[in-house]
Amino acid sequence: MQNHGMRTLTAALVALLLLGLVEAGPKENEEPPQLFTLQIEGGGQTAVRIDKPFTAMIDGKPVTMKLTASPHRFLEVAGVSLHYPRSFTFAYKLDDGTRTWTLGGPFTTIVLVGNEVLTPEEFLKGMEGILKTQLGSKGKVSDVRLEIPGRVLSGRRLAIGAAGRSSHQDLYTFKAGVRTYILIIHDWLTDEGQSTPATLAVFKLLSKTLRIK
């Protein structure tokens, strides 16, 4: 009975973590954290606040524990997975067979686009043309590489000036199963033309966690 209760509790805690809804501890200038209720099978309910110790009754015995949020979320789609900062926004769009996942932060945006018709070469050429049209034709284009576990991705970088700000758009295309993907990393630069420390941390995170099956 005790082992069953512990297994149920562990499953509940893991489910909360995977939801990716937890936030950091409260501060006066930040939105208060969400509250959770831990339901133990065969037992009662316990209120849970992130990063705060709480006590739950398990098989009639009080057990003190703490639920801590991971700084990252986990995106997994057909053939591709990656970690990204928990604070980023998430958006998904399906348009005429093309799927788009957009993960947005203050200085960096990660866009993953999947299509089952175009080849990687066709996808890259088409997307590069779209971005040039939307963001201006004065940008410079150069080759770029991204080292990820097990392989190196070769792509194209568009250096663009728009709305008084400079940015880089890095485009990488690859095949994963029946889909062709294009990964776009939009990097808003500082006034000195450099990537912010937050953006460099995103690149480092992708280089460690981006996996293509």
N, C-alpha and C positions, 0 to 999 in steps of 0.2 A: 504493500500500500504506500509505504514511504517513497520507494523508487518511482512509483507511478505518479505521485504528487510532484516530485522533483522534475520528472520528464515533462509534465504538463506545464509547470512554471517556466522551465527553460524554453519550451516552444513558444509560450506567450511572450517572453522577453525578446526572443529573436524576431518574432513577428513585428513587435513594436519598432525594433531597430531597422528592419528592412523597409518599413513604411517610409522612412526618410522624412518624417514630419517633425522630428524633435528639434528644438532650438537651444541656444546657449542660455546660461543663467540670466535672470532679469536684470536690467539696468534702467535707470530713469529715462534715458533717451532712446530706449528700444522697446519694441512691442513685447509684452509679457509672454512667457513661454506657454505652450499648450499644456493642458493637463490631461493625464491619462488615468484610466481605472484598470487595475490588474484584477482579472477574474481567475480565481483558482478553482479548478474542477472539484466539486464536492465541498467547497469552502465559500468564504465570503469575498467581498470586494475590498480592494485597497487603493486609496488615492496615491498617485505617483506624480512627482515633479522631477524634471530632468536635473541630474547632478545633485540631487538631495537624497540623503539616506532615508529609507522607509522600512517599516517592519510589516511583514506578512506572516500570517499564521499558516504553517504547513504541517499537516498531520498533527494539529493540536499544539505545535511548538512555534514560538516566535523566531523568525529568521530576519536579520537585518541585511539589506542589500541596497545597491544604488544603480540606477539606469543612466548610463552616459552616452551622449550622442556622438556618432562618428562625424568627423569634419567633412566627409565625402558621401556622395550618393553614388549608386551603381546603375548604369544604363546597360541593358542587355537586349539586343535585337537579333534577328536571324543572322548568325555568322560574325557578329561584332559585339564587343563589350568594352566598357571603359568606366573609370571613375571620374567624377567631376565635383567641384566644390558644392557643399550642401546649400550654400546661400544663393546659388544660381537659380534663375527661373527656368521653368520647363514648358515647352509647347510642342505639340504634335499636329501635323497636317497631312492628310491624304488627298492628293489631287491627281486624278486621271492615272492612277497606278503608281505615282511617285510619292514616296513617303519622306517626310522631312521632320527631323527632331532638332529643336533649337534650344540650346542651353545658354542662358544669358547672364553675364556678370557686368559689373560697372566698367571694366576696361577690356574685357575679353568676351567674345561670343563664339561658341562651338556649334557648328551646324553640320549635321550628318544627313545626307540625302541618299535614298536608295531607289534604284530603278531596275526592272528586270528585262529591259529591251536594249538599252544603249550599251556599247562597249566602253571600257574605261577611257579610251582615247576620244571617243565621241562625246562622252560626258564631260571630260575636262575641257575640251575645245568649246563646247556649248556654254558651259558655266563661266568660263573665262570671258567669253564674248558678252554674256549678260552683265557680268560685274563691270566690265569696262564701259558698257553703255550706261548703266545706272550711276556709276560713281565717277565717270569722267575718263577721257581718253588720254590724258597727259601723264598717267601713271607709268612707272617703269615696271618691266616684267623680268624676273630672274628665276633661276633654278633654286630649289630649296630641298632639304632632306630632313626626315624625322625618324630617329631611331626608336623602334619599339621592340618589345620582347620577341626575339626570333627572326626579325627582319628589319630592313630599312626601306622606308617609303620615300619615293622621289616625287616631287611636286613642283608647283609654280607659285611664285610670290608676286602679288600685285602691290606695288607701293603707290598709294593714292592719297591725294590731298582733296578733302571735301569738307564743306561747311566750316572752313577755318581750322580744321584739324587734320593731322596726318595719320594714316593707318596702314597696316599691312593686312593683306588677305592671302593666307596660305591655303592652297588647294592641293589635295591629295586624292587620287582615285585608285581603287583596288577592287578586286573581285572577291566575293565571299559567298560560296554556294551559287545559287541561281541569280543573285543580285549583283549589280555593279553599284558601288558606293562612291560618293565623293565627300570627303571631310574638309570642311572650311573652318579655318581658325581666324577670326577677325580680331586684330590687335590694335586698339587705339593707343597711339604713341604719346609720350610726354611732349612738352614744348621743346625739349632738347632732342626730340626724335628718337627716344629710346623706349623700349618696352618697360612697363612698370614692374616692380617686384611681384605683384599679384599675378601678372600675366606670365612672367618667367616661371612662377610656381605652377601655373596651369600646364605649361609646356612640359615641365618636369614630371608632373603627375601623369600626363598622357603618355610620355615616353616609358613610364613604368607600368601603366595599367591597360593601355590600348591593345586589345588582342583581336586578331582576325583568324577565324577558323576556316 
